[in-house]
Amino acid sequence: MRTNSFKKLAVLCSLVAFGTYGILFACADYFWGYDYDSNFTPETYVDESYSPLFFAPQDVFYSIGFESDYTSRFNQDVVTEWSEYLKGKFTTKELSFLLLNDSADVRVKEMYSAVQKKQKLPIPYARLSGADAQVKGFVEFLYYAKEIEISSTTPLNSWNYEETQPAPVVSPKTIAQVEKFYNETTDAFLKNRYWFQTMKAYFYSSNKQGLLTFFEKTKSSVPQNVLYYRGLSYVAGVYYKKKDYATSNYLYSVVFDKCPALRTVTAYNYHPQEQKDFQASLALAKTPEEKSGLWALFGYYANEKTAIREIYKLNPASEHLDYLLTRLVNKEEVRLNDMEFKSATAYKQTIKEQMNKDALQLVSSIAKEEKTDKPHLWNLAAGYLNILAGNHTQALQLIEKADKKGPKSELTSNQIRLLKLINTLSATTKMDEKAEGKLLPELDWLYHIKDTEDEVFRYRNALGWSKRYIASLYAGQQNIVFAELFDANTTFYQTASNAEAMKVFLHKANKSPWERLAEGIYGITLSDIYEYQAVMSAYAGKLDEAITLMEQSAEGKNVELYGNPFNGKIKDCHDCDHAAPQKIKYTKLAFLKKMREMQSYVDKGQDVYNNSLLLGNAYYNMTYFGNARVVYYNDIINQYGNYIDKYYQPILLSCTTANQYYEKAFNAAANAEQKAKCVYMMAKCERNAFYTKEYHSKNDFWGEPEVAFQAWNGFKKLKTEYSNTRYYKEVINECGYFSKYAGN
Amino acid sequence: MRVVTNLVALCLILSACTTHTETNKAAVSFYYWRTIFKLTANERYALAQNGVSKLYVRYFDVALQKGQPVPLSPITFDEAPGDQHIIPVVYIRNEVMLQPALDVDDLVDKVLSYIQQINSMQNIVSDEIQIDCDWTLNSKEVYFKFIDLLKKKSNRKLSATIRLHQVKYFRNTGVPAVERGVLMYYNMGRIAPDSSNSIYDRETAQLYTASLKSYPLPLDIALPVFTWGIHVRNNTVIGLLNKVDETSFQEDGHFKMKEPPFFEVNDDIVKMGYYFEKGDRIKIESVRPDDLEEMIEDLSEAMTRQPAEIIFYDLDDFNLKHYQHENQFFQKISRTL
């Protein structure tokens, strides 16, 4: 699926308030792909020439982002046409070089000079005769085309400022020369190309009026091919410059209608300024086709429904209807698919209420009449809108009709299958064996679609939506395990009985195919659950329980901590602790076991000071502020960043348990040195409580707290009672805060 | 899995606070943000009236194309800048600083050379360059390296724009090594379909102003004088309407202001090159003269160092017309800081 666009905030990030109307659409931080809110792939049945005009609210143009083919769109055609004309006198490689490469300019001048002087052509074209009418015609044409091109192309985005400045205009002399060639040549191929070069030369000259005069004089004798419509675009451009928007837009619409290759560029240039401009353009349109072209562009810029109605009245078989229909459907579904829902019934009710009835009616009636060029596309669209409207039988009939009558490809069969699946699921109101059996093969397909880079098929919205929908049905049936399996809830494991119920399910042997599907899409494993329970028990001080649970966590128990979790340094520096050499690397399980060993010594009254201090450090390091955050890294807890979720704040930010052990150590301390250390450690806990209250618990917390200084009780005590200890001096040396407090 | 390890500093030395000693009043200048430099008579008049001698002119943007930094929309001078002292401003998209393969040294050379090419063509001598980049935690290292190298190679004064969040969280976001920053006191909110104003909102501003006292870099102030419309359909923002204000819709029967700041569209209509559908809403976001006075009042309380300059964004006839109720308005309010 295409998700490679990476868009940055363009307006708010800069001083730039200039933005065009379109810029806001490119404001999303990330672009998740066109299918994160869409089930309807416009490419399914619509001609490629309309592709950039598909609905893409975050882009100027769908898929391509911006129009960037101005100078290269016709390269291949130009080479092919000349190759056919010259009947192999030049190789395709030579033609590509001479026609398309800027560095051929010098060579072209040499060739032109040789032709003029009736001399031999320079190497490597010496094999050709300059007297050959076609060779001569080609060289002369090239010479002037290259000259005109200098004025028509300004290199963009060059670090050479001068290059980006407007190029000099085409001189009247050059215009006269190419116009003369146009008038005099009898070779139809050359005449057609000189006509275009004359148009181009006028357009890039200061004589824009000359272009209009020349066009009026010649238009009836020019074949209406791509060159003609490229020329007509220049005419439209001149009218735009003259601020005659009505004529300009009318002409652009003619090009849009007749020349598929120029659809994107004309859609970009078409731009009515006021309502009256559009009405005036419409008055200029002579035929139903021309009117359709105008409405097709109106649909792109303004209102698809109005455009579809008008074009359908003028010409129901118009191809323009196809892309307008996909835009209408995509717009409608994107609006509706954005909806959050908890209950399937409420979801269906809201969709039904909020869906655009006009769109449903319009698309359904056109589908029914079957007068369009692609009735299968209309059936498919009507089928989809009927799913949203809750008309599931009708929806299925329409989708099947589309399937039967439409062309076949992998994309069409995927699209049909997806909409049928959505229809089946939308019609499901209860999850039971029958529903599961019906959905199983379809969901199995959907949940295992392999991504490919250029794949356009839109299935991701259905991926997420189907899980949420099924989960809401299970929730309604009080099946908490299956509701969780299909749509994981961050609070699920906060209820102990839920965890037990999930463990029972995950432990179950011989699961049914449906159960295996559900297990397969669930992101949490048994190992995660045991680890979660173990970690929560450890924070609650239940070390035996924690060890028993951790032992059952196949992966969690072996996860190594980065630093020594029993460290209690003056400065909290995680990176330093992690980098420091460690004789013993603790895994989560080994850490818990060591804590229990220390606890047993404390309980038995053995070396209470050291064991309590180390346990204090262990509990300290298990908090957000300590060096062993890894202890709480777990996919259920999911607290990997600097902001700790409200639910986990009292657990992960609290130093209460650590402080209790520091107090215990303090009471068991044998001397002032030991007491000083405990007092300082308690100051750290006091500071963390302050940080938590002042910063971390605030909703606008962003990053680390700003450092604030307070006269912690521990500081006071250290200064008044332990200033003669060695530890006191260490603290003075290492801690600027304390040093400042102590008045040093 | 994202693993964040960082240093929680128990012990950091507090930076000393500076005292407020300057007495000079702030000078007035403007940003010039159009791509063609040509001043209208009215713009010249405003510059003269308000004693403006310095213009901060956006020379070009730098963005990525095919992974390479390129200059976008460079300025073209249709006329010489005359007596105005020109400070080139370069807006660099953060994506450039985030490009893993960025050759910072080369970019600095290119930026300097490009500025020099523009200056030579217009005989402009600039003793300062201003860089505008909304750098982030991920790009700060590269951006600061860019600034350091630019400083070294340009041998000119450097200034940089500073967003409010970069002031509040400067210990994380860092401070560029420039002579002075320009605090962008606008674009503080989300562009939203509700009645909030994304350009300026006093309550939002006050979440940040308390941090100004501890910001280590001398700051000048950039204040907004622009107005725009927010096009809302089905309670979703679908477009930004530049250079529109209330007068753009007041006289048109297709629009009705039912509840300020919203106009409601009565009937489908194409206007000013935009299509409005019945039921759409247009929110006008503007900065009134008394908003500017309020900003200056709040900033003068919040800042310990007086800014040397107030730079208004941006110089344009359309913007100026909203502040013509009083002669020398920009100069007068700047003097109150």
Interface residues (C-beta under 8 A of the other chain):
Chain A: F6 K8 L9 V11 L12 C13 S14 L15 V16 A17 F18 G19 T20 Y21 G22 I23 L24 F25 C27 P57 N157 S158 W159 N160 Y161 E162 T164 Q165 P166 H271 P272 Q273 E274 Q275 D277 F278 Y301 A302 N303 T306 R335 Y562 I570 K571 D572 C573 H574 D575 C576 H578 F625 R629 V630 Y633 D635 Y640 G641 N642 K684 R687 D700 W702 G703 E704 E706 V707 F709 E734 C735 G736 Y737 F738 K740
Chain B: M1 R2 V3 V4 T5 N6 L7 V8 A9 L10 C11 L12 I13 L14 Y31 W33 R34 R58 D61 Q65 V70 P71 L72 P74 T76 V89 Y91 R93 N94 E95 K110 S113 Y114 Q117 I118 M121 D132 D134 L137 T161 H165 K168 Y169 R171 N172 M184 N187 R190 I191 S198 L207 S211 A222 F226 W228 H231 N234 V237 I238 G239 L240 L241 N242 D268 I269 V270 K271 M272 G273 Y274 Y275 E277 Y313 D314
